[in-house]
Amino acid sequence: MSSMLVGTYLSTSNGLLAPGVQSTLLFTGTRTDGSKATKTFNFQVEGGIRAVGATYLQSVSFGVAEGFKNLVKLEIEVASAAGDLGFIGIDVDRLGYVTQEYK
């Protein structure tokens, strides 16, 4: 895995607009051999209420040195947020990955 766009927002009854919520996300990848790689990412809110979609998302990169390769599963969790975790949504877009490494 190489990168993705992520963001967190306050879930509301209006599915089109949502206030962004500052948070810390925890990514846990499980490799083919069962071992795990973890990474945290701090999502910073820029502006107020935004349309849900790629325009407010921020890029997070996963380096090979961090162990995010040969993954069979990726879990994303809101570790902490400026608000009630029960109402926080995660938006993900543009997942980048490499299917095979060439030498």
C-alpha positions as YAML, in Angstrom:
chain: A
units: angstrom
residues:
- id: 1
  name: MET
  ca: [0.00, 0.00, 0.00]
- id: 2
  name: SER
  ca: [1.37, 3.43, -0.78]
- id: 3
  name: SER
  ca: [-1.17, 6.18, 0.01]
- id: 4
  name: MET
  ca: [-4.78, 7.24, 0.50]
- id: 5
  name: LEU
  ca: [-6.86, 10.32, 1.18]
- id: 6
  name: VAL
  ca: [-8.62, 10.39, 4.56]
- id: 7
  name: GLY
  ca: [-10.74, 12.69, 6.66]
- id: 8
  name: THR
  ca: [-13.02, 12.59, 9.66]
- id: 9
  name: TYR
  ca: [-16.28, 14.44, 10.07]
- id: 10
  name: LEU
  ca: [-19.25, 14.75, 12.38]
- id: 11
  name: SER
  ca: [-22.01, 12.44, 11.16]
- id: 12
  name: THR
  ca: [-25.21, 14.40, 10.69]
- id: 13
  name: SER
  ca: [-28.65, 13.71, 9.29]
- id: 14
  name: ASN
  ca: [-27.59, 15.74, 6.24]
- id: 15
  name: GLY
  ca: [-25.42, 13.39, 4.21]
- id: 16
  name: LEU
  ca: [-24.03, 16.11, 1.91]
- id: 17
  name: LEU
  ca: [-22.49, 18.59, 4.33]
- id: 18
  name: ALA
  ca: [-20.59, 17.79, 7.50]
- id: 19
  name: PRO
  ca: [-18.24, 19.63, 9.81]
- id: 20
  name: GLY
  ca: [-14.72, 18.22, 9.73]
- id: 21
  name: VAL
  ca: [-13.44, 16.92, 13.05]
- id: 22
  name: GLN
  ca: [-9.79, 17.00, 14.13]
- id: 23
  name: SER
  ca: [-8.72, 13.47, 14.97]
- id: 24
  name: THR
  ca: [-5.98, 10.89, 15.23]
- id: 25
  name: LEU
  ca: [-6.45, 7.86, 13.01]
- id: 26
  name: LEU
  ca: [-4.84, 4.48, 13.66]
- id: 27
  name: PHE
  ca: [-4.10, 2.28, 10.64]
- id: 28
  name: THR
  ca: [-3.42, -1.42, 11.30]
- id: 29
  name: GLY
  ca: [-2.35, -3.58, 8.37]
- id: 30
  name: THR
  ca: [-2.21, -7.36, 8.55]
- id: 31
  name: ARG
  ca: [0.42, -8.96, 6.32]
- id: 32
  name: THR
  ca: [0.18, -12.28, 4.52]
- id: 33
  name: ASP
  ca: [2.25, -13.94, 7.28]
- id: 34
  name: GLY
  ca: [-0.13, -12.65, 10.00]
- id: 35
  name: SER
  ca: [2.22, -9.97, 11.36]
- id: 36
  name: LYS
  ca: [0.97, -6.41, 11.72]
- id: 37
  name: ALA
  ca: [2.09, -2.89, 10.82]
- id: 38
  name: THR
  ca: [0.66, 0.22, 12.47]
- id: 39
  name: LYS
  ca: [0.70, 3.93, 11.73]
- id: 40
  name: THR
  ca: [-1.02, 6.95, 13.26]
- id: 41
  name: PHE
  ca: [-2.08, 10.04, 11.32]
- id: 42
  name: ASN
  ca: [-3.32, 13.37, 12.66]
- id: 43
  name: PHE
  ca: [-6.15, 14.80, 10.58]
- id: 44
  name: GLN
  ca: [-6.22, 18.59, 10.91]
- id: 45
  name: VAL
  ca: [-9.43, 20.48, 10.21]
- id: 46
  name: GLU
  ca: [-9.09, 23.24, 7.66]
- id: 47
  name: GLY
  ca: [-12.23, 25.35, 7.55]
- id: 48
  name: GLY
  ca: [-15.73, 24.77, 8.82]
- id: 49
  name: ILE
  ca: [-18.57, 22.81, 7.26]
- id: 50
  name: ARG
  ca: [-17.51, 21.25, 3.97]
- id: 51
  name: ALA
  ca: [-19.13, 19.12, 1.35]
- id: 52
  name: VAL
  ca: [-18.27, 15.49, 2.01]
- id: 53
  name: GLY
  ca: [-15.83, 14.35, -0.67]
- id: 54
  name: ALA
  ca: [-12.22, 14.43, -1.78]
- id: 55
  name: THR
  ca: [-11.81, 18.22, -1.53]
- id: 56
  name: TYR
  ca: [-11.40, 18.24, 2.26]
- id: 57
  name: LEU
  ca: [-9.42, 15.02, 2.57]
- id: 58
  name: GLN
  ca: [-5.72, 14.88, 3.41]
- id: 59
  name: SER
  ca: [-3.12, 12.53, 2.02]
- id: 60
  name: VAL
  ca: [-1.44, 9.92, 4.19]
- id: 61
  name: SER
  ca: [1.51, 7.92, 2.81]
- id: 62
  name: PHE
  ca: [2.62, 4.45, 3.80]
- id: 63
  name: GLY
  ca: [6.27, 3.64, 3.28]
- id: 64
  name: VAL
  ca: [7.74, 0.21, 2.73]
- id: 65
  name: ALA
  ca: [10.02, 0.91, 5.71]
- id: 66
  name: GLU
  ca: [6.86, 1.20, 7.85]
- id: 67
  name: GLY
  ca: [5.95, -2.35, 6.85]
- id: 68
  name: PHE
  ca: [2.84, -1.61, 4.81]
- id: 69
  name: LYS
  ca: [3.42, -4.18, 2.10]
- id: 70
  name: ASN
  ca: [1.97, -7.62, 1.38]
- id: 71
  name: LEU
  ca: [-1.22, -6.66, 3.22]
- id: 72
  name: VAL
  ca: [-4.31, -8.83, 3.25]
- id: 73
  name: LYS
  ca: [-6.31, -6.51, 5.51]
- id: 74
  name: LEU
  ca: [-6.28, -2.86, 6.56]
- id: 75
  name: GLU
  ca: [-8.26, -1.51, 9.51]
- id: 76
  name: ILE
  ca: [-8.81, 2.21, 10.13]
- id: 77
  name: GLU
  ca: [-9.85, 3.37, 13.58]
- id: 78
  name: VAL
  ca: [-10.46, 6.80, 15.08]
- id: 79
  name: ALA
  ca: [-8.10, 6.66, 18.08]
- id: 80
  name: SER
  ca: [-9.12, 10.10, 19.37]
- id: 81
  name: ALA
  ca: [-11.19, 13.01, 18.14]
- id: 82
  name: ALA
  ca: [-12.44, 16.45, 19.10]
- id: 83
  name: GLY
  ca: [-15.95, 15.20, 19.78]
- id: 84
  name: ASP
  ca: [-18.03, 12.15, 20.65]
- id: 85
  name: LEU
  ca: [-16.46, 9.15, 18.90]
- id: 86
  name: GLY
  ca: [-19.93, 7.66, 18.39]
- id: 87
  name: PHE
  ca: [-20.74, 10.39, 15.87]
- id: 88
  name: ILE
  ca: [-17.46, 10.54, 13.95]
- id: 89
  name: GLY
  ca: [-17.36, 9.32, 10.36]
- id: 90
  name: ILE
  ca: [-14.28, 8.39, 8.31]
- id: 91
  name: ASP
  ca: [-14.05, 9.30, 4.65]
- id: 92
  name: VAL
  ca: [-11.52, 7.43, 2.46]
- id: 93
  name: ASP
  ca: [-10.69, 8.02, -1.19]
- id: 94
  name: ARG
  ca: [-8.00, 7.29, -3.79]
- id: 95
  name: LEU
  ca: [-6.36, 4.30, -2.20]
- id: 96
  name: GLY
  ca: [-2.98, 3.74, -3.85]
- id: 97
  name: TYR
  ca: [-1.26, 0.39, -3.84]
- id: 98
  name: VAL
  ca: [1.35, -1.63, -5.70]
- id: 99
  name: THR
  ca: [0.33, -5.07, -6.91]
- id: 100
  name: GLN
  ca: [3.87, -6.34, -7.54]
- id: 101
  name: GLU
  ca: [7.35, -5.06, -6.85]
- id: 102
  name: TYR
  ca: [9.78, -5.13, -9.75]
- id: 103
  name: LYS
  ca: [13.53, -5.40, -9.36]
...
